[in-house]
């Protein structure tokens, strides 16, 4: 990759799992009541046809990984499991009562934290209780994030028995020096065992998460990790840049010095080398920082043009309505976002008062909805268009003017009513989306809010 372009476009920018991005939500005009209204509208429009997605945040971990930017609670006390599951089920009851009709469940994902912190019995009870209030959509997909060190055959079997067919394992890097720096010690043998167990039981999609740009990580480290990954040939891969945001996540990302992080140029070399090695064995690039084999549903959805992106990342199942359960979870009605409180005690208190545990959110206006569509198109299809009149907006000429320099740099092509990102421009898709981000244009942050784009 051209180092001049890396230096030019390596700026702080959103990852666009939503638009508007969370720092630009208008909490002044948000209320629980208008969130409920937007959710009911979305549910009524989409449940019968496509169903809904459910994300459940399971925050507990036995140890702290210093690369992690997720909401988590560090404890070895497993007696926390049952009270938390009971609270999540009460929250689900509140949503089911609000919606009034049985939800058709298209997608369900367990994230964390460490979902496999919970016992297989508790996880099975959680899922069965969730499903008892709804019906299953055709082609439903259930997935969970597993820790290779503690995902047992019993975990995999229990979740398989209630409909799970996809699991993703956090690998990050196989080098011991890097693992010590990020406090994530897990030998290749553990990942191999967990991967093979899942396939033996019958999971049809096993994913690995690999991170480049980690502290002390060299080009050889990434090459070693990719070559070991090729031995297991996971069905899909998230191969993404470490997001260094210690000003947001506090001490959890202070386990090393900024001087220990690779430069932007080295990070791109790590990515380009990894991408080339993955391509040699048949992986296809999906959206931003994701790869899949041709047999995986993520690749198939990209070919069919219905790849979707939300707070869970890229997904093969597009649903208009997503309900997030548990601390810090974010729900998405398409017309609005709502985030739950982040402290477990606050979450319990609100649930016990029979209140939705939401503490902030955003209701999208007409401009937001149009921009959201364009950014989603760019992130999922590397192109967008305003051929349809409702996708035109008055500031579009200004956006196109901002993109002219990127076009001169060969990152995209602009026609009368279409933008197409070039292969050369794929690594810069976040920068391209930033030109559409009118809220970011109108109010540049006084302090750094986002990780670097390259």
C-alpha positions as CSV (number, residue, x, y, z in Angstrom):
1,X,0.0,0.0,0.0
2,X,1.1,3.6,-0.7
3,X,2.6,5.0,2.5
4,X,1.8,8.5,1.4
5,X,-1.9,7.6,1.3
6,X,-1.7,5.9,4.7
7,X,-0.1,9.1,6.3
8,X,-2.7,11.3,4.5
9,X,-5.8,9.4,5.6
10,X,-4.8,8.0,8.9
11,X,-7.1,10.1,11.1
12,X,-9.4,9.4,13.9
13,X,-12.8,8.2,12.6
14,X,-15.8,6.0,13.5
15,X,-16.2,2.3,12.6
16,X,-19.8,3.0,11.6
17,X,-21.6,0.2,13.2
18,X,-24.4,2.8,13.4
19,X,-25.3,6.2,12.0
20,X,-25.5,8.6,13.8
21,X,-22.5,7.3,15.7
22,X,-23.0,7.1,19.5
23,X,-21.1,10.4,20.4
24,X,-23.6,12.3,18.1
25,X,-26.8,10.9,19.5
26,X,-29.2,13.6,20.5
27,X,-30.2,12.6,24.0
28,X,-32.0,15.9,24.6
29,X,-34.8,14.8,22.2
30,X,-34.7,11.2,23.3
31,X,-37.1,9.6,25.7
32,X,-38.1,6.1,26.7
33,X,-41.6,6.8,25.3
34,X,-40.4,7.8,21.8
35,X,-38.0,4.9,21.8
36,X,-41.0,2.6,22.5
37,X,-43.0,4.2,19.7
38,X,-40.2,3.7,17.2
39,X,-39.7,0.1,18.3
40,X,-43.4,-0.8,18.0
41,X,-43.5,0.9,14.5
42,X,-40.5,-1.2,13.4
43,X,-41.8,-4.4,14.8
44,X,-45.2,-4.0,13.2
45,X,-43.5,-3.3,9.8
46,X,-41.0,-6.1,9.8
47,X,-41.8,-8.9,12.3
48,X,-44.2,-10.9,10.0
49,X,-41.9,-10.7,7.0
50,X,-38.3,-10.9,8.3
51,X,-38.4,-11.3,12.1
52,X,-36.2,-9.6,14.6
53,X,-32.6,-10.0,15.9
54,X,-31.7,-10.3,19.6
55,X,-28.3,-9.5,21.1
56,X,-27.6,-10.6,24.7
57,X,-24.7,-9.1,26.5
58,X,-23.1,-11.4,29.0
59,X,-20.5,-9.2,30.7
60,X,-18.5,-11.4,33.1
61,X,-14.9,-12.5,32.5
62,X,-12.5,-14.2,34.9
63,X,-9.6,-12.0,33.8
64,X,-9.0,-8.7,32.0
65,X,-7.7,-8.7,28.4
66,X,-6.0,-5.3,28.0
67,X,-6.8,-5.0,24.3
68,X,-10.6,-5.2,24.9
69,X,-12.9,-2.2,24.6
70,X,-16.1,-4.0,25.6
71,X,-18.2,-3.5,28.7
72,X,-17.1,-6.2,31.1
73,X,-17.1,-7.2,34.8
74,X,-14.1,-9.1,36.1
75,X,-14.9,-11.8,38.6
76,X,-14.3,-15.5,39.5
77,X,-17.6,-15.7,41.4
78,X,-19.9,-17.8,39.3
79,X,-22.8,-17.3,41.7
80,X,-23.4,-14.1,39.7
81,X,-24.7,-16.1,36.7
82,X,-28.3,-16.9,37.9
83,X,-29.2,-13.4,39.1
84,X,-28.0,-11.9,35.8
85,X,-29.9,-14.4,33.7
86,X,-33.1,-13.8,35.7
87,X,-32.7,-10.0,35.1
88,X,-32.2,-10.5,31.3
89,X,-35.3,-12.6,31.1
90,X,-37.3,-10.0,33.0
91,X,-36.1,-7.4,30.5
92,X,-37.2,-9.7,27.6
93,X,-40.6,-10.0,29.3
94,X,-40.9,-6.2,29.3
95,X,-40.2,-6.0,25.6
96,X,-42.5,-8.9,24.8
97,X,-45.3,-7.2,26.7
98,X,-44.6,-3.9,24.9
99,X,-44.6,-5.5,21.4
100,X,-47.9,-7.3,22.0
101,X,-47.4,-10.1,19.5
102,X,-45.0,-13.0,19.4
103,X,-41.7,-12.0,18.0
104,X,-40.3,-14.1,15.1
105,X,-36.7,-14.6,16.0
106,X,-34.4,-14.5,13.0
107,X,-31.0,-14.0,14.6
108,X,-29.7,-14.4,18.2
109,X,-26.2,-13.6,19.3
110,X,-24.4,-14.0,22.7
111,X,-21.6,-11.5,23.2
112,X,-19.5,-10.3,26.1
113,X,-17.6,-10.3,28.2
114,X,-17.2,-14.0,28.0
115,X,-20.5,-15.9,27.3
116,X,-18.7,-19.2,28.1
117,X,-18.1,-17.8,31.6
118,X,-21.7,-19.1,32.2
119,X,-22.3,-22.8,32.7
120,X,-23.8,-24.8,29.9
121,X,-26.9,-25.4,32.0
122,X,-27.5,-21.7,32.6
123,X,-26.9,-20.8,28.9
124,X,-29.4,-23.5,27.8
125,X,-32.0,-22.2,30.3
126,X,-31.5,-18.6,29.1
127,X,-32.0,-19.5,25.5
128,X,-35.0,-21.8,26.1
129,X,-36.7,-19.1,28.1
130,X,-36.1,-16.5,25.4
131,X,-37.4,-18.8,22.7
132,X,-40.5,-19.7,24.7
133,X,-41.8,-16.2,24.1
134,X,-41.4,-16.2,20.4
135,X,-41.3,-18.3,17.2
136,X,-38.4,-19.2,14.9
137,X,-38.1,-17.5,11.5
138,X,-37.1,-19.5,8.5
139,X,-33.3,-19.7,8.1
140,X,-32.7,-18.4,11.7
141,X,-29.1,-18.1,12.8
142,X,-27.9,-18.3,16.4
143,X,-24.2,-17.6,17.2
144,X,-22.0,-16.9,20.2
145,X,-18.6,-15.7,21.1
146,X,-16.5,-18.4,22.7
147,X,-13.2,-18.2,24.6
148,X,-10.9,-21.0,23.4
149,X,-9.6,-21.6,26.9
150,X,-12.9,-22.3,28.6
151,X,-15.3,-23.3,25.8
152,X,-16.0,-27.0,26.6
153,X,-17.7,-29.8,24.7
154,X,-20.6,-29.3,27.2
155,X,-20.9,-25.6,26.2
156,X,-20.9,-26.4,22.5
157,X,-23.4,-29.3,22.8
158,X,-25.8,-27.4,25.1
159,X,-26.0,-24.4,22.7
160,X,-26.2,-26.7,19.6
161,X,-29.1,-28.4,21.2
162,X,-31.1,-25.1,21.4
163,X,-30.3,-24.1,17.8
164,X,-26.8,-22.6,17.6
165,X,-24.8,-23.4,14.5
166,X,-22.2,-20.6,14.5
167,X,-19.4,-19.8,17.0
168,X,-16.6,-17.3,16.9
169,X,-13.4,-17.6,18.9
170,X,-11.2,-14.7,19.9
171,X,-7.7,-15.6,18.8
172,X,-6.0,-12.2,18.4
173,X,-2.4,-13.4,18.0
174,X,-0.4,-16.6,18.7
175,X,2.9,-14.9,19.8
176,X,3.6,-15.2,23.5
177,X,5.1,-11.7,23.8
178,X,2.0,-10.2,22.3
179,X,-0.3,-12.4,24.4
180,X,1.4,-11.4,27.6
181,X,1.1,-7.7,26.7
182,X,-2.7,-8.0,26.1
183,X,-3.1,-10.5,29.0
184,X,-4.7,-13.1,26.8
185,X,-2.6,-16.3,27.1
186,X,-4.0,-19.1,24.9
187,X,-1.9,-21.6,23.0
188,X,-2.7,-22.7,19.5
189,X,-3.7,-26.2,20.9
190,X,-6.6,-24.6,22.8
191,X,-7.9,-22.9,19.7
192,X,-7.5,-26.1,17.7
193,X,-9.4,-28.1,20.3
194,X,-12.3,-25.7,20.5
195,X,-12.5,-25.4,16.7
196,X,-12.5,-29.1,16.1
197,X,-15.0,-29.8,18.9
198,X,-17.4,-27.4,17.3
199,X,-17.1,-29.1,13.9
200,X,-17.4,-32.5,15.5
201,X,-20.7,-31.5,17.2
202,X,-22.1,-30.1,13.9
203,X,-21.5,-26.3,13.8
204,X,-21.5,-25.2,10.2
205,X,-19.7,-21.9,10.7
206,X,-16.6,-21.5,13.0
207,X,-15.1,-18.0,13.0
208,X,-11.8,-16.7,14.4
209,X,-11.1,-13.1,15.4
210,X,-7.5,-11.9,14.7
211,X,-6.2,-8.4,15.5
212,X,-3.3,-6.6,13.9
213,X,-1.7,-3.5,15.3
214,X,-1.3,-5.0,18.8
215,X,1.5,-4.0,21.2
216,X,4.9,-5.6,20.3
217,X,3.3,-7.2,17.2
218,X,5.7,-7.5,14.2
219,X,5.1,-8.5,10.6
220,X,6.4,-12.0,11.4
221,X,4.0,-12.3,14.3
222,X,1.0,-11.7,12.0
223,X,2.4,-14.0,9.4
224,X,2.8,-16.8,12.0
225,X,-0.8,-16.2,13.3
226,X,-2.2,-16.3,9.7
227,X,-0.3,-19.5,8.8
228,X,-1.5,-21.2,12.0
229,X,-5.0,-20.0,11.2
230,X,-4.8,-21.6,7.7
231,X,-4.1,-25.0,9.4
232,X,-7.6,-24.8,10.9
233,X,-9.3,-23.0,8.0
234,X,-12.2,-21.3,9.9
235,X,-15.2,-20.6,7.8
236,X,-15.0,-16.8,8.4
237,X,-12.5,-14.4,9.9
238,X,-12.6,-11.0,11.5
239,X,-9.1,-9.6,10.8
240,X,-9.2,-6.1,12.1
241,X,-7.1,-3.2,13.5
242,X,-6.7,-2.9,17.2
243,X,-8.7,0.1,18.4
244,X,-6.5,2.0,20.9
245,X,-8.9,4.2,22.8
246,X,-7.6,4.3,26.4
247,X,-9.2,7.7,26.9
248,X,-12.5,6.0,26.7
249,X,-11.8,2.6,28.2
250,X,-9.5,3.7,31.0
251,X,-6.9,1.3,32.6
252,X,-8.2,-1.6,30.6
253,X,-6.1,-0.4,27.7
254,X,-3.1,0.9,29.7
255,X,-1.3,-2.5,30.0
256,X,1.4,-1.2,27.7
257,X,2.9,2.0,26.4
258,X,1.8,3.7,23.2
259,X,5.5,3.4,22.0
260,X,5.0,-0.4,22.0
261,X,2.3,-0.1,19.3
262,X,3.1,-0.6,15.6
263,X,3.2,2.4,13.3
264,X,0.3,3.1,10.9
265,X,2.6,2.0,8.0
266,X,3.5,-1.3,9.7
267,X,-0.2,-1.9,10.6
268,X,-1.1,-1.6,6.9
269,X,1.7,-3.9,5.9
270,X,0.4,-6.4,8.5
271,X,-3.0,-6.2,7.0
272,X,-2.0,-6.4,3.4
273,X,0.3,-9.4,4.0
274,X,-2.4,-11.2,6.0
275,X,-5.0,-10.5,3.3
276,X,-2.7,-11.9,0.6
277,X,-2.1,-15.1,2.6
278,X,-5.8,-15.5,3.2
279,X,-6.5,-15.1,-0.4
280,X,-4.1,-17.9,-1.3
281,X,-6.4,-20.4,0.4
282,X,-9.7,-19.1,-0.9
283,X,-10.9,-16.4,1.6
284,X,-12.9,-13.5,0.1
285,X,-12.9,-10.0,1.6
286,X,-16.3,-9.1,3.0
287,X,-17.0,-5.5,3.7
288,X,-14.4,-4.0,6.0
289,X,-11.9,-6.3,7.8
290,X,-13.9,-9.5,7.4
291,X,-13.1,-12.6,5.3
292,X,-15.1,-15.7,4.5
293,X,-14.8,-18.9,2.5
294,X,-17.3,-19.3,-0.4
295,X,-19.3,-21.8,1.5
296,X,-20.0,-19.4,4.4
297,X,-23.3,-17.5,4.7
298,X,-21.5,-14.2,5.0
299,X,-20.0,-14.6,1.6
300,X,-23.3,-15.7,0.1
301,X,-25.1,-12.7,1.5
302,X,-22.5,-10.4,0.0
303,X,-23.0,-12.0,-3.4
304,X,-26.8,-11.6,-3.0
305,X,-26.5,-7.9,-2.0
306,X,-28.1,-8.3,1.4
307,X,-25.1,-8.2,3.7
308,X,-26.0,-6.1,6.7
309,X,-24.0,-4.3,9.4
310,X,-25.2,-3.3,12.9
311,X,-23.8,-3.2,16.4
312,X,-23.0,-6.9,16.2
313,X,-20.8,-6.2,13.1
314,X,-21.4,-7.8,9.7
315,X,-24.3,-10.2,9.5
316,X,-25.9,-12.4,6.8
317,X,-29.3,-11.8,8.2
318,X,-30.8,-8.3,7.7
319,X,-33.5,-7.4,10.2
320,X,-34.9,-4.0,10.6
321,X,-35.5,-4.5,14.3
322,X,-32.8,-5.6,16.8
323,X,-33.4,-5.8,20.6
324,X,-30.4,-5.7,22.9
325,X,-30.7,-7.3,26.3
326,X,-28.3,-7.0,29.2
327,X,-26.0,-4.2,30.5
328,X,-24.7,-1.8,27.9
329,X,-26.6,-3.5,25.1
330,X,-27.8,-1.3,22.2
331,X,-31.1,-1.8,20.5
332,X,-31.9,-0.6,17.0
333,X,-35.4,-0.1,15.6
334,X,-34.0,1.4,12.3
335,X,-35.8,4.6,13.3
336,X,-34.1,4.9,16.7
337,X,-31.3,3.6,19.0
338,X,-31.4,2.9,22.7
339,X,-28.6,1.9,25.0
340,X,-28.9,0.1,28.3
341,X,-27.2,1.3,31.5
342,X,-23.6,0.1,31.9
343,X,-23.4,-0.7,35.6
344,X,-24.9,-4.0,36.7
345,X,-26.4,-2.6,39.9
346,X,-28.2,0.1,38.0
347,X,-29.4,-2.5,35.5
348,X,-30.8,-4.7,38.3
349,X,-32.5,-1.7,40.0
350,X,-34.4,-0.6,36.9
351,X,-35.4,-4.2,36.0
352,X,-36.7,-4.7,39.5
353,X,-38.8,-1.6,39.0
354,X,-40.2,-3.1,35.8
355,X,-38.6,-0.3,33.8
356,X,-36.6,-0.7,30.5
357,X,-33.0,-0.2,31.6
358,X,-32.3,2.4,28.9
359,X,-30.2,5.5,29.7
360,X,-29.6,7.1,26.4
361,X,-30.5,6.9,22.7
362,X,-31.3,8.7,19.5
363,X,-34.4,9.0,17.3
364,X,-33.4,9.4,13.7
365,X,-34.8,12.3,11.6
366,X,-35.3,12.2,7.8
367,X,-31.7,13.4,7.1
368,X,-30.3,10.7,9.5
369,X,-32.2,7.9,7.7
370,X,-30.9,8.9,4.3
371,X,-27.3,9.3,5.4
372,X,-27.5,6.0,7.4
373,X,-28.5,4.2,4.2
374,X,-25.6,5.6,2.2
375,X,-23.1,4.7,4.9
376,X,-24.6,1.2,5.2
377,X,-24.3,0.7,1.4
378,X,-20.7,1.8,1.4
379,X,-19.7,-0.4,4.4
380,X,-21.5,-3.5,3.0
381,X,-21.3,-3.1,-0.8
382,X,-18.5,-0.6,-1.3
383,X,-20.9,1.5,-3.4
384,X,-23.9,3.7,-3.0
385,X,-26.4,5.5,-5.3
386,X,-29.0,8.3,-5.3
387,X,-30.8,7.1,-8.5
388,X,-33.9,6.8,-6.3
389,X,-35.1,10.2,-5.5
390,X,-35.6,9.6,-1.8
391,X,-31.8,9.0,-1.4
392,X,-30.9,12.4,-2.6
393,X,-30.2,15.1,0.1
394,X,-29.5,18.7,-0.2
395,X,-25.9,18.5,1.1
396,X,-24.9,15.8,-1.5
397,X,-23.0,18.2,-3.8
398,X,-20.8,19.3,-0.8
399,X,-20.2,15.6,0.1
400,X,-19.1,14.9,-3.5
401,X,-16.8,17.9,-3.4
402,X,-15.1,16.4,-0.3
403,X,-14.7,13.1,-2.1
404,X,-13.0,14.6,-5.2
405,X,-9.5,14.3,-3.7
406,X,-10.1,10.7,-2.8
407,X,-11.2,10.1,-6.4
408,X,-8.0,11.7,-7.6
409,X,-6.1,9.4,-5.3
410,X,-7.8,6.4,-7.0
411,X,-9.9,5.4,-3.9
412,X,-13.3,5.7,-5.6
413,X,-15.2,6.5,-8.8
414,X,-18.0,9.1,-9.0
415,X,-20.6,9.1,-11.7
416,X,-23.8,11.1,-12.2
417,X,-25.6,9.3,-9.5
418,X,-23.3,6.6,-8.1
419,X,-20.1,6.2,-6.0
420,X,-18.1,3.0,-6.2
421,X,-15.1,2.3,-4.0
422,X,-12.2,0.8,-5.8
423,X,-10.1,-2.1,-4.6
424,X,-7.4,0.4,-3.7
425,X,-10.0,2.3,-1.7
426,X,-11.3,-0.6,0.4
427,X,-8.9,0.1,3.4
428,X,-10.1,3.7,3.4
429,X,-13.8,3.1,3.4
430,X,-14.2,4.6,6.9
431,X,-12.7,7.9,5.5
432,X,-15.1,7.8,2.6
433,X,-18.0,7.3,5.0
434,X,-16.8,10.3,7.0
435,X,-17.5,12.6,4.0
436,X,-21.2,11.6,4.3
437,X,-21.2,12.1,8.1
438,X,-22.9,15.4,8.3
439,X,-23.0,15.5,12.1
440,X,-19.2,15.0,12.2
441,X,-18.8,17.7,9.6
442,X,-20.9,20.2,11.6
443,X,-19.3,19.6,14.9
444,X,-15.7,18.3,15.0
445,X,-14.9,16.8,18.4
446,X,-12.7,18.8,20.7
447,X,-11.0,15.7,22.0
448,X,-10.3,12.4,20.2
449,X,-13.4,10.1,20.3
450,X,-12.5,7.4,17.8
451,X,-9.7,5.1,16.9
452,X,-7.5,5.8,13.9
453,X,-8.9,4.7,10.6
454,X,-5.7,3.0,9.2
